[in-house]
Amino acid sequence: MALFTEAFLTALLAGAISAGIPLLLVGLGEQMSEKSGVLNIGIEGMMLAGAYTGFLIAWKTESMGLGFIAGAGGGMFVALFMAVLCVRMGLNQIVIGISLTLGAEGATAILHHFQFSRTYPRLPATLKWDIPVLHDIPVIGPALFGREPVVYFALILVAVFAYLYRRTHFGLALQAAGDKPAALDSSGVDVLKVRTVAVLTTGALAGLGGAFMAIVGAGIFVPFMTHGNGFIGIVLAMLARGRPLWVLGGATLFGACLSLTTALQVAGIDIPTDVIQMLPFAAVMAVLIVLGSKANLPVSLGTAYARGER
Amino acid sequence: MTSETAIAPESGGKERKVRLNMHDDRLHFLIITIGPVLATLVIASLILLAMGVSPLDYYGYIFQRGVMSPSGVQATLTRMGPLLLIAASLIVCFRAGIWNLGGDAQFILGAVFVAAAGPELVDALPAWLMLLLCLAIGAAAGAVWSLVPAFLRAYQGINEIITTMMMTFLGGSLANVLVKLVFLDPETTVPQTRTLAVPDRLPRLFDTTVSSGVLLGLAAVLIVHFTMNRTAFGLRLRIVGANAKAAVHAGLPVATLTVIVFSISAGLAGLAGAVSVLGQNGNVRADWNPAYTLTIVPLVFLARFNGFATIAFVFLFSVLSIGSESAARRLGVPNYFTLVTMATLLILMAVAEMIDQRRSKGKAV
């Protein structure tokens, strides 16, 4: 078939990874929050803050590396609010999460408006690292092994998190903070500290994901550019049920669907974007209907922990 | 902010506490309502000043447009119709312990099907029957879109936050496909449905431009409020929401009730879409999706699912959104500023509520 040419497959896979990496980062972040018992709906705002600060710093300093660090910082800044308001003060996580998303949407749009008015300056192409030997494999090579350093970082993170959750004391503490915070507390671990670390890490990852969208994906910052990616991250984290490798799988699937439009256009086939955009969601719904498995969320998800309360 | 923390009980001595009890009601009212609003005004003013805009002018325009000018008040009230229906939709499901976060798709699909059916039915049926039928179509479209999440939750125990959010993304795209490919008005260049002429829409109240959709919204919120609080059916739903396992032991048909709650909730969201089209827009354009649900969710929470408080919050929100659109135009403040104001207000209200709860807890001890 003419459809499956090398150019088409490379474009599809490269696009899937470009669209999937932000989802992977956000999904991994949300997974950590949810494990610790915090339903982080503010993650869309954290992403957007990361996209904005990441773009701004990359544009000002002309250093992509600094841009990514700033993006993670921007996400963490929004997460700081979440940590103080929801973890420390125990406010409703849904209310605060949505508020932070709204606030970050407004704040980044206003800041962009005053700095750039209606212009959208474009960043130069990002530095790529070619991995020797592997990079020469057809299709997979250029799509996967000749990428931006952040891509490798995100992929390594999957393994790191899998190890963290299964083998380390901190992983166990995270799980306990989400399932039975009182037990964790009585074993002498500070629940609020564990949750704070989790939320801040989430912010950094979401910010990095947003920065990736702005710096690598688009090369520009546009208000509201994260476009529900944070919410897809929440869905991914819930579907993955605590397993980082599943987040990777889900992010790749969603990424592939999102990039299918561009890839099909490369192949000269025109399908309405709206139809393509339905694909990943339809796929997941179909899986859920067929498999009908029970979702396995932490018991204390969404509830604040206050010591000595019953 | 500082004014609220100062009246928190832990900061005062014994005498202070006694005095607090004496002024209990008034203080309560101040903390919960006025405090956060004032604090938000102060914070927003600081941001406005930083942007080089006079806060007084800005608030002046909001107040003028949202509350004082007749056309502004009418726009505010018309805007309230769909918002109240969405609020009612959320109250039903949240009190029954069900997270229907798919309201945006239920809304937009309700709107699209009504926009498609309205112009077709308008010549065939008497006006009142056409309107009733359209409202029913909107509600049905919303309810149908929630069936899959409802059954998955009721019979498979699959978390409805995931499924309803999936259905929201799906529904948003489906609505676009329908508008662009199926229900397209061939006579316009912009992809949109055929337009329902103004006389064929929901009747306006008296001699104003206020759509009677606002009455539907008010009625929905009040009916939901009383059903949930005062009827046996409402009690059943609240038991399911409080503890589904206990509800099973009490002999309640939890699965059936879950599907019913989904249908009512999504039906109300679909109705909101219908009211939006029948009362205000008259058609649906491609890529139109106001995504109201997400902003109404926190309002409903802050109102603690109380119908009357919800109406007050929705009114406040409508004034703010209508008023700031005008203020934004006149002062060159981007419209996004409303988002920041809303976020600040919601956070401060949540903080105030927490302080209030701690205060009453402290009193009980």
HADDOCK unambig.tbl for C-alpha pairs under 7 A between the chains (distance, minus, plus):
assign (segid A and resid 91 and name CA) (segid B and resid 350 and name CA) 6.53 0.50 0.50
assign (segid A and resid 91 and name CA) (segid B and resid 354 and name CA) 6.89 0.50 0.50
assign (segid A and resid 95 and name CA) (segid B and resid 298 and name CA) 4.65 0.50 0.50
assign (segid A and resid 96 and name CA) (segid B and resid 347 and name CA) 6.11 0.50 0.50
assign (segid A and resid 99 and name CA) (segid B and resid 343 and name CA) 4.48 0.50 0.50
assign (segid A and resid 99 and name CA) (segid B and resid 346 and name CA) 6.35 0.50 0.50
assign (segid A and resid 99 and name CA) (segid B and resid 347 and name CA) 6.62 0.50 0.50
assign (segid A and resid 100 and name CA) (segid B and resid 343 and name CA) 6.43 0.50 0.50
assign (segid A and resid 102 and name CA) (segid B and resid 339 and name CA) 5.52 0.50 0.50
assign (segid A and resid 102 and name CA) (segid B and resid 340 and name CA) 6.76 0.50 0.50
assign (segid A and resid 102 and name CA) (segid B and resid 343 and name CA) 5.87 0.50 0.50
assign (segid A and resid 103 and name CA) (segid B and resid 339 and name CA) 5.68 0.50 0.50
assign (segid A and resid 103 and name CA) (segid B and resid 340 and name CA) 4.52 0.50 0.50
assign (segid A and resid 103 and name CA) (segid B and resid 343 and name CA) 4.95 0.50 0.50
assign (segid A and resid 106 and name CA) (segid B and resid 336 and name CA) 4.69 0.50 0.50
assign (segid A and resid 106 and name CA) (segid B and resid 337 and name CA) 5.79 0.50 0.50
assign (segid A and resid 106 and name CA) (segid B and resid 339 and name CA) 4.93 0.50 0.50
assign (segid A and resid 106 and name CA) (segid B and resid 340 and name CA) 5.19 0.50 0.50
assign (segid A and resid 107 and name CA) (segid B and resid 340 and name CA) 6.22 0.50 0.50
assign (segid A and resid 109 and name CA) (segid B and resid 336 and name CA) 6.47 0.50 0.50
assign (segid A and resid 110 and name CA) (segid B and resid 334 and name CA) 6.52 0.50 0.50
assign (segid A and resid 110 and name CA) (segid B and resid 336 and name CA) 6.39 0.50 0.50
assign (segid A and resid 110 and name CA) (segid B and resid 337 and name CA) 6.86 0.50 0.50
assign (segid A and resid 235 and name CA) (segid B and resid 162 and name CA) 5.43 0.50 0.50
assign (segid A and resid 274 and name CA) (segid B and resid 173 and name CA) 5.11 0.50 0.50
assign (segid A and resid 274 and name CA) (segid B and resid 176 and name CA) 6.68 0.50 0.50
assign (segid A and resid 274 and name CA) (segid B and resid 177 and name CA) 6.19 0.50 0.50
assign (segid A and resid 275 and name CA) (segid B and resid 173 and name CA) 6.89 0.50 0.50
assign (segid A and resid 275 and name CA) (segid B and resid 177 and name CA) 6.94 0.50 0.50
assign (segid A and resid 277 and name CA) (segid B and resid 173 and name CA) 6.83 0.50 0.50
assign (segid A and resid 278 and name CA) (segid B and resid 170 and name CA) 5.22 0.50 0.50
assign (segid A and resid 278 and name CA) (segid B and resid 173 and name CA) 6.19 0.50 0.50
assign (segid A and resid 281 and name CA) (segid B and resid 166 and name CA) 5.54 0.50 0.50
assign (segid A and resid 281 and name CA) (segid B and resid 170 and name CA) 6.18 0.50 0.50
assign (segid A and resid 282 and name CA) (segid B and resid 170 and name CA) 6.95 0.50 0.50
assign (segid A and resid 292 and name CA) (segid B and resid 156 and name CA) 5.87 0.50 0.50
assign (segid A and resid 293 and name CA) (segid B and resid 158 and name CA) 6.89 0.50 0.50
assign (segid A and resid 294 and name CA) (segid B and resid 156 and name CA) 6.63 0.50 0.50
assign (segid A and resid 294 and name CA) (segid B and resid 157 and name CA) 5.71 0.50 0.50
assign (segid A and resid 294 and name CA) (segid B and resid 158 and name CA) 5.27 0.50 0.50
assign (segid A and resid 295 and name CA) (segid B and resid 158 and name CA) 5.48 0.50 0.50
assign (segid A and resid 295 and name CA) (segid B and resid 159 and name CA) 5.85 0.50 0.50
